[in-house]
Amino acid sequence: MKLVVAANLLLALLLSGGCLPAWTSDTKGHMFGYDDHNGPSHWAEEYETCAGKFQSPIDIEEHLVTQVRLPPLHFHGFQSEPISSTVTNNGHTVMLQMNMSKMASVSGGPLKGNYLFTQLHFHWGYNDSVGSEDTINNHTFPLELHIVMYKENYGTFENATHYKDGLTVLAVFYEIYETENQVYSEIVQLLPFVTMPNSQHQLKKLITLDSLLPMTKHLYFTYNGSLTTPPCLEVVTWIEFKQPILLSHYQVEAFRKLKSREGLMTHNFRPVQPLSGRPVWFNVADDMSHEKRGHDSAANPLETSYVLVSFFVLLLSVLER
């Protein structure tokens, strides 16, 4: 019976792109979600791996991290428009899947190998003071994006979940700003069409993965952890970009109007888990790419200063000729 349950869980994991529906049930009829009776505090009662030692999310304390200089991250196909994109309310979160002629991938940094895109989804809270799963210095963000990817060498997403380095998740934090983010408006405007669980809608204006990421991609935290939903498999290399993206209050509020089978999906985040002695690294290597990106994100003072200094040095060299 346990083998049947495990097989069903892995199949559901594959079909949902690594993010199990909030009302997934096993053969005994048990379900999980985010409310008192089926929330994170109960998950380990039915899914033993959710009580593992190296679980996610975590609180990242900056004064305790180890600074490293990792190889540059390489984003392949992140600037390519997909053929089509589908937004889905799976009763647990809102998920974006992309149909691409060649699947986007990421390599470099802490990763050993190439990882293929499967889906992205969001986590949020009751109000703008909570919502993100990982936190930084005990600071919680109102929204967090997870881009789920699996190691190409393992062939399929399902097979990759059997290996400790099988998955990577690119995580993005958000802060509240007074104006709307035009790129994210394309997603937010579709949310009323997927209010009910198991509903989906095609994205009218195609957007790229790169446009959803922060401008500064070389400054990030990384650690080894787990999926943040049952079965909480400890197979994830987390890459958490430090620079947040700016959204308006109304854009974030739109996520809270989605519904699960129990009613409004006001929150869908797992609380932070014990670090259990795991190292957390912060990449401080210089950014080797100078690609242009057209979306709103919080400015990086160090990056701006570097550009200004470089400009004046170039200007002086021209004047001296």
C-alpha positions in Angstrom: 0.0 0.0 0.0 2.8 2.4 0.9 4.4 1.8 -2.6 1.1 2.6 -4.2 0.8 5.8 -2.2 4.3 6.9 -3.1 3.8 6.2 -6.8 0.6 8.2 -6.8 2.4 11.1 -5.1 5.2 11.1 -7.6 2.8 11.0 -10.5 0.8 13.9 -9.1 4.1 15.8 -8.5 5.0 15.3 -12.1 1.7 16.3 -13.5 1.6 19.5 -11.4 5.1 20.4 -12.4 6.5 19.9 -8.9 3.8 21.7 -7.0 1.2 19.3 -5.7 -2.4 20.5 -5.5 -3.6 21.7 -2.1 -6.2 18.9 -2.0 -4.1 16.0 -3.1 -5.2 12.9 -1.2 -3.7 9.5 -0.8 -5.5 6.1 -0.9 -6.5 6.6 2.7 -8.4 9.8 1.9 -6.0 12.1 3.7 -5.6 15.6 2.4 -3.3 18.5 3.0 -3.6 22.3 2.6 -2.8 25.4 4.6 -5.6 25.6 7.1 -5.7 24.5 10.7 -6.9 21.0 10.1 -4.7 20.1 7.2 -1.9 22.7 7.3 1.9 22.4 7.5 1.8 21.3 11.2 0.0 18.2 10.1 1.8 17.3 6.9 4.3 15.0 8.6 1.5 12.9 10.0 0.8 11.5 6.5 4.0 12.4 4.6 7.0 11.4 6.7 9.5 13.2 4.5 8.0 16.5 5.6 9.7 15.8 8.9 13.1 15.5 7.3 16.2 17.2 8.7 16.9 19.5 5.7 13.5 21.0 4.9 12.5 24.3 3.2 11.8 27.1 3.6 14.3 28.6 5.9 15.2 32.0 7.5 18.4 33.3 5.9 20.5 35.3 8.4 22.9 37.4 6.4 25.5 37.6 9.2 25.7 33.8 9.3 26.0 33.1 5.6 29.3 32.2 3.9 30.3 34.5 1.0 31.5 32.7 -2.1 32.5 33.5 -5.7 30.6 31.0 -7.8 30.8 30.7 -11.6 28.2 32.9 -13.5 24.7 31.6 -13.9 23.8 30.9 -17.5 20.2 31.4 -18.5 19.4 29.7 -21.8 16.1 30.6 -23.6 15.0 32.9 -20.8 14.6 35.8 -23.3 12.7 33.7 -25.9 9.0 34.2 -26.1 7.0 31.0 -25.6 4.7 29.6 -28.2 1.9 29.9 -25.6 1.5 30.2 -21.9 -1.2 28.9 -19.6 -2.2 30.2 -16.2 -3.8 27.6 -13.9 -5.4 27.7 -10.4 -4.7 24.2 -9.1 -6.4 24.8 -5.8 -3.1 25.4 -4.1 -1.5 28.2 -6.0 -1.6 30.0 -9.4 0.8 28.4 -11.8 2.3 29.5 -15.2 3.3 26.8 -17.7 5.0 27.7 -21.0 5.0 25.8 -24.3 8.4 26.5 -25.8 10.0 25.3 -29.0 13.1 24.7 -26.9 12.7 24.5 -23.2 14.5 27.2 -21.2 17.3 26.1 -18.9 19.8 27.3 -16.3 23.3 26.2 -15.5 26.4 27.5 -13.7 26.5 29.0 -10.2 26.1 26.2 -7.6 24.6 23.8 -10.2 26.4 20.8 -11.6 24.7 20.3 -14.9 21.8 21.8 -16.9 18.3 22.3 -15.5 15.2 22.5 -17.6 12.2 24.7 -16.9 8.9 23.0 -15.9 6.7 25.6 -14.3 6.5 28.7 -12.0 4.1 29.5 -9.2 3.6 31.9 -6.4 3.2 32.0 -2.6 1.5 34.8 -0.7 -0.1 35.6 2.7 -3.1 37.2 4.4 -1.7 40.7 4.0 1.3 42.6 2.8 3.3 41.8 5.9 3.5 38.1 5.3 3.5 35.7 2.3 7.0 34.6 1.3 8.2 31.2 2.3 11.9 31.9 2.8 12.7 35.0 4.9 15.8 37.1 5.1 16.9 38.3 8.6 13.4 37.3 9.7 11.9 39.7 7.2 8.9 38.3 5.3 8.0 39.5 1.9 4.4 39.7 0.7 4.9 37.4 -2.3 7.4 34.9 -3.6 7.9 33.3 -7.0 9.3 29.8 -7.5 10.6 28.8 -10.9 10.9 25.0 -10.8 13.5 23.2 -12.9 14.8 19.6 -13.1 18.2 18.2 -14.0 18.4 17.4 -17.7 20.7 14.4 -17.1 17.9 12.6 -15.2 15.6 12.6 -18.2 12.3 13.5 -16.6 11.0 15.5 -13.7 9.7 12.4 -12.0 13.1 10.6 -12.3 14.9 13.7 -11.1 13.0 13.7 -7.8 14.9 10.5 -6.8 18.3 12.4 -6.7 19.5 14.9 -4.1 20.5 17.3 -6.9 17.5 16.5 -9.0 15.8 19.9 -8.9 16.6 23.6 -8.6 14.2 26.4 -7.7 14.9 30.0 -8.6 13.2 32.1 -6.0 12.2 35.8 -6.3 11.0 38.1 -3.6 8.6 41.1 -4.0 8.2 44.4 -2.2 5.2 46.8 -2.3 5.5 49.9 -4.4 3.1 52.7 -5.3 2.9 52.0 -9.0 2.1 48.9 -10.9 4.6 46.6 -12.5 3.6 46.5 -16.2 5.2 43.1 -16.9 3.4 41.4 -14.1 0.1 43.1 -15.0 -0.2 40.6 -17.8 -0.5 37.8 -15.2 -2.5 39.7 -12.6 -5.1 40.7 -15.2 -5.8 37.0 -15.9 -6.3 36.1 -12.2 -10.1 36.8 -12.2 -10.5 34.3 -15.0 -8.9 31.5 -12.9 -10.6 32.3 -9.6 -12.0 28.8 -9.1 -9.8 25.8 -8.5 -8.9 23.7 -11.5 -9.5 26.6 -13.9 -7.1 27.8 -16.5 -6.7 30.5 -19.1 -4.3 31.3 -21.9 -2.0 34.3 -21.4 -2.9 36.8 -24.1 0.4 38.7 -24.3 3.4 36.4 -24.1 6.1 37.3 -21.6 9.6 35.9 -21.2 11.1 34.2 -18.1 13.8 36.8 -18.1 11.2 39.6 -17.7 10.0 38.0 -14.5 13.4 38.0 -12.9 15.2 40.8 -11.1 17.8 42.8 -13.0 20.6 41.8 -10.6 21.0 38.0 -10.9 24.5 37.5 -9.7 23.7 38.4 -6.1 21.9 35.4 -4.6 21.7 33.0 -1.6 21.9 29.3 -2.2 21.4 26.2 0.0 20.2 22.6 -0.2 16.7 21.9 0.9 13.3 20.5 -0.1 10.1 21.1 -1.9 7.9 23.2 0.2 4.8 21.1 -0.3 4.2 17.4 0.4 5.9 15.1 -0.1 8.6 17.7 0.8 11.4 15.7 -1.0 14.9 16.9 -0.1 16.1 17.2 -3.6 16.3 20.9 -4.2 19.2 23.3 -4.8 17.7 26.7 -3.9 18.8 29.9 -5.6 17.3 33.0 -3.9 17.9 36.3 -5.6 18.6 39.0 -3.2 17.1 41.9 -5.2 13.3 42.1 -4.9 10.9 43.1 -7.7 8.4 45.8 -7.1 4.6 45.3 -7.3 1.7 47.4 -6.2 -0.5 46.5 -3.3 -3.4 45.9 -5.7 -1.4 43.5 -7.8 -0.5 41.4 -4.7 -4.0 41.7 -3.4 -5.3 40.1 -6.6 -3.7 36.7 -5.6 -5.7 36.6 -2.4 -9.0 36.6 -4.3 -8.3 33.2 -5.8 -10.2 30.3 -4.4 -9.4 26.8 -3.2 -12.1 24.2 -2.4 -12.4 25.6 1.1 -12.9 29.2 0.0 -10.6 32.2 -0.5 -7.0 31.2 -0.9 -5.8 34.0 1.4 -2.5 32.3 2.1 -0.4 29.4 0.8 3.0 29.6 2.5 4.8 27.1 4.7 6.5 28.4 7.8 10.3 28.4 8.0 12.0 25.1 9.0 15.0 24.5 11.2 18.4 25.1 9.4 19.8 22.0 11.1 23.4 23.1 10.6 23.2 23.5 6.9 25.5 26.0 5.2 24.0 28.9 3.4 26.1 30.6 0.7 25.9 34.1 -0.7 27.4 34.7 -4.1 29.4 37.9 -4.4 31.0 37.3 -7.8 30.8 40.1 -10.4 28.0 40.0 -12.9 29.5 38.9 -16.2 26.5 39.7 -18.4 25.3 43.1 -19.6 21.9 42.2 -21.1 19.2 44.8 -21.3 15.9 44.0 -19.5 12.7 45.9 -19.6 10.9 45.4 -16.3 10.6 47.1 -12.9 12.8 46.1 -10.0 14.4 47.7 -7.0 17.6 49.5 -7.9 20.9 48.2 -6.7 23.1 51.2 -5.4 26.3 49.3 -5.9 25.4 48.4 -9.5 24.4 52.0 -10.2 27.7 53.4 -8.7 29.7 50.9 -10.8 28.1 52.1 -14.0 28.6 55.8 -13.2 32.2 55.3 -12.3 32.8 53.4 -15.5 31.2 56.2 -17.5 33.3 58.9 -16.0 36.5 56.9 -16.5 35.6 56.5 -20.1 34.8 60.2 -20.5 38.1 61.3 -19.0 40.1 59.0 -21.3 38.3 60.5 -24.3 39.0 64.1 -23.1 42.7 63.4 -22.6 43.2 62.3 -26.2 
